[in-house]
Amino acid sequence: MSEALNDALAGAMRLLAAREHSQHELRRKLTQKGHEPNVAERAIEQLVEQDLQSDERFVEGFINSHQVRGKGPKRIQLELQQHQLPEYLLDQYLDISDGIWHESAAQVRTKKFGEELPEDYKEKMKQAKFLEYRGFTHDQIFSVLNELD
């Protein structure tokens, strides 16, 4: 194994020791640090073969950590698309229609605005915009804001 490949592997391992990275993210970071693209690619291939890097683990962890931080499925999906992952991974791990997103939207709304649902239109729109920015769907937002109607 060449010294360049060893250096790239060591750099990738340091990155993966901190948290999961997508292949795209590792490739970008390794080349930014001066590794040749073909060397970075070979290093990533070895890590995948040894199951030290997994886009599946990355996607699953990314979704879980971002949901806990109050982000909705649309925003998570947008951020994941920046990692140039295969579409089937997003479909497999991110089910926008899952009822958990309704619960998450309700928790995010309550944390920001309190238990009381908005009575007037202006406040309802303010809360809806906040939830939309967080990445929840219109159906989820409508459902949360109209729970007692």
C-alpha positions in Angstrom: 0.0 0.0 0.0 1.4 3.4 -0.9 2.2 6.1 1.6 -0.4 8.4 0.0 -3.1 5.8 0.4 -2.1 5.2 4.0 -2.2 8.9 4.7 -5.7 9.2 3.1 -6.9 6.2 5.1 -5.6 7.7 8.3 -7.3 11.0 7.6 -10.6 9.4 6.7 -10.4 7.3 9.9 -9.9 10.4 12.0 -13.0 12.0 10.4 -15.0 8.8 10.9 -13.9 8.5 14.6 -15.7 11.8 15.3 -18.9 10.9 13.5 -20.3 9.1 10.5 -19.6 10.8 7.1 -21.1 10.1 3.7 -18.8 8.9 0.9 -19.3 12.3 -0.8 -18.4 14.2 2.3 -15.3 12.1 2.9 -14.2 12.5 -0.7 -14.6 16.3 -0.5 -12.8 16.6 2.8 -9.9 14.3 1.8 -9.3 16.2 -1.5 -9.5 19.5 0.3 -6.7 18.3 2.6 -4.6 17.7 -0.5 -5.1 14.0 -1.3 -5.4 13.1 -4.9 -9.0 12.3 -6.0 -8.1 8.7 -7.1 -6.2 8.1 -3.8 -9.2 9.4 -1.8 -11.5 7.2 -3.8 -9.4 4.1 -3.1 -9.3 4.9 0.6 -13.1 5.2 0.7 -13.5 2.0 -1.2 -11.4 0.2 1.4 -13.3 1.7 4.3 -16.6 0.6 2.7 -15.3 -2.9 2.1 -14.3 -3.1 5.8 -17.7 -1.7 6.8 -16.0 1.3 8.5 -17.9 3.7 6.3 -21.6 3.2 5.4 -23.9 5.6 3.7 -26.8 3.6 5.3 -25.5 4.3 8.8 -24.8 7.9 7.8 -28.4 8.4 6.6 -30.0 6.7 9.6 -27.9 8.7 12.1 -28.4 12.0 10.2 -32.1 11.6 10.2 -32.2 10.7 13.9 -29.9 13.5 15.1 -31.7 16.1 13.0 -35.2 15.0 14.1 -34.1 15.2 17.7 -33.0 18.8 17.0 -36.5 19.6 15.8 -36.0 19.5 12.1 -38.8 18.2 9.9 -38.6 15.7 7.1 -38.5 18.1 4.2 -35.5 20.0 5.6 -33.7 16.8 6.4 -34.4 15.5 2.9 -32.9 18.7 1.4 -29.8 18.5 3.5 -29.3 14.8 2.7 -29.6 15.5 -1.0 -26.5 17.7 -0.7 -24.6 14.5 0.2 -25.3 13.0 -3.3 -26.6 9.8 -1.8 -28.5 7.2 -3.8 -32.2 8.1 -3.9 -33.2 4.6 -2.6 -31.5 5.4 0.7 -33.6 8.5 1.2 -36.7 6.5 0.3 -35.7 3.7 2.6 -35.0 5.7 5.7 -37.0 8.9 5.4 -40.8 8.3 5.3 -42.3 11.8 5.3 -45.8 10.3 5.9 -44.7 8.5 9.1 -46.8 9.7 12.1 -43.6 10.4 14.1 -43.2 13.6 12.1 -46.6 14.8 13.4 -45.5 14.2 16.9 -42.2 15.9 16.2 -43.9 19.0 14.7 -46.2 19.2 17.8 -43.3 19.0 20.2 -41.3 21.7 18.2 -44.4 24.0 18.2 -45.0 23.5 21.9 -41.4 24.1 22.8 -41.3 27.4 20.9 -44.8 28.7 21.5 -46.2 26.9 24.6 -49.1 24.6 25.1 -51.9 27.0 24.0 -52.8 26.7 20.3 -53.0 30.0 18.5 -56.5 31.7 18.4 -56.0 34.4 15.8 -54.9 34.1 12.2 -51.7 36.2 12.6 -50.4 34.0 15.3 -51.4 30.9 13.5 -49.5 32.1 10.4 -46.4 32.9 12.5 -46.3 29.4 13.9 -47.0 27.9 10.5 -44.1 29.8 9.0 -41.8 28.7 11.8 -42.8 25.0 11.3 -42.4 25.3 7.6 -38.9 26.7 8.0 -38.1 23.8 10.2 -39.0 21.5 7.3 -42.5 20.1 8.2 -45.0 19.5 5.5 -48.2 21.6 5.1 -50.3 18.6 6.2 -48.2 18.2 9.4 -48.4 21.9 10.1 -52.1 22.1 9.4 -52.7 19.0 11.6 -50.7 20.4 14.5 -52.2 23.9 14.4 -55.8 22.7 14.2 -55.7 19.9 16.8 -58.5 21.3 18.9 -60.7 22.7 16.1 
